[in-house]
Amino acid sequence: MLHYDEYGRPGSPALLLLHGAAALDTFSQQYDLAEKYRLIVPHLPGAGENAGAVYRPEETVQALLELISSLGLEKPAVMGHSLGAQLSVLLLCTVPDLFS
């Protein structure tokens, strides 16, 4: 399972923040959203705790789906930057009904 950081309160609407390539802190200025949302920030391959992992889009999408399932997130929103935006599109095209 992907390593991730979590901010905000459990029970709040979930927002999955997908960072850009090798830039885990892409969303550092958006962490104030934790007042309203449960922020989930996965460490994508090539960054953070997964810095040594090789990025493969399809495998990363599957890992993200496993993370969403393991956390019991219902209809999370997703926001991506750069590489994270590409992954957001892949996620939404793969399972559009999973997201709000």
C-alpha positions in Angstrom: 0.0 0.0 0.0 1.1 3.5 -0.7 2.5 5.6 2.2 0.3 8.7 2.7 -0.1 11.7 5.0 -3.5 12.6 6.4 -4.7 16.0 7.6 -8.1 17.2 8.9 -10.8 15.4 10.8 -12.1 11.9 10.1 -15.7 12.0 9.0 -15.2 15.2 6.9 -15.5 14.9 3.2 -12.4 13.3 1.8 -10.1 15.1 -0.7 -7.3 13.1 -2.3 -4.4 15.4 -3.2 -2.1 14.0 -5.9 1.2 15.9 -6.1 3.4 16.6 -9.1 6.4 14.5 -10.1 8.9 14.1 -7.3 7.2 17.1 -5.5 5.4 15.8 -2.4 4.8 19.3 -1.1 2.9 20.5 -4.2 -0.1 21.3 -2.0 1.6 22.6 1.1 -0.3 25.9 0.8 -3.6 24.1 0.5 -3.3 22.2 3.8 -5.6 24.8 5.4 -8.3 22.9 3.5 -8.0 20.5 6.4 -10.4 22.7 8.3 -13.2 21.5 5.9 -11.9 18.3 4.4 -10.1 15.1 5.3 -7.0 15.5 3.2 -5.3 12.3 2.0 -1.8 13.0 0.4 -0.3 9.7 -1.0 3.4 9.6 -1.6 3.4 8.8 -5.3 6.3 6.8 -6.8 9.4 8.9 -7.0 8.5 11.1 -4.0 8.5 11.0 -0.2 8.5 7.5 1.3 8.2 6.1 -2.2 11.1 8.0 -3.7 12.8 4.8 -4.8 9.8 3.3 -6.5 9.5 3.4 -10.3 6.5 5.3 -11.6 4.2 3.1 -13.7 0.8 4.8 -14.3 -1.4 1.7 -14.3 0.2 0.3 -11.2 -0.1 3.7 -9.5 -3.8 3.9 -10.3 -4.3 0.4 -8.8 -2.3 1.4 -5.7 -4.5 4.5 -5.3 -7.7 2.5 -5.7 -6.4 0.1 -3.0 -5.6 3.0 -0.7 -9.1 4.5 -1.2 -10.7 1.2 -0.4 -8.5 0.5 2.6 -9.3 3.9 4.1 -13.0 3.4 3.5 -13.3 6.6 1.5 -16.8 7.1 0.1 -17.0 9.4 -3.0 -13.7 11.3 -2.3 -12.9 14.3 -4.4 -9.6 14.3 -6.2 -7.3 17.2 -7.0 -4.1 16.7 -8.9 -1.1 18.9 -10.0 1.0 18.0 -13.1 1.7 14.3 -12.8 -1.1 14.1 -10.2 -3.5 15.7 -12.6 -2.7 13.0 -15.2 -3.4 10.3 -12.5 -6.6 12.1 -11.5 -7.8 11.8 -15.1 -6.8 8.1 -15.2 -8.7 7.4 -11.9 -11.8 9.2 -13.1 -11.8 7.4 -16.4 -11.2 4.0 -14.7 -13.9 4.3 -12.1 -15.9 7.5 -12.5 -18.6 6.5 -10.1 -16.1 6.2 -7.2 -15.5 9.9 -7.0 -17.7 12.9 -6.1 
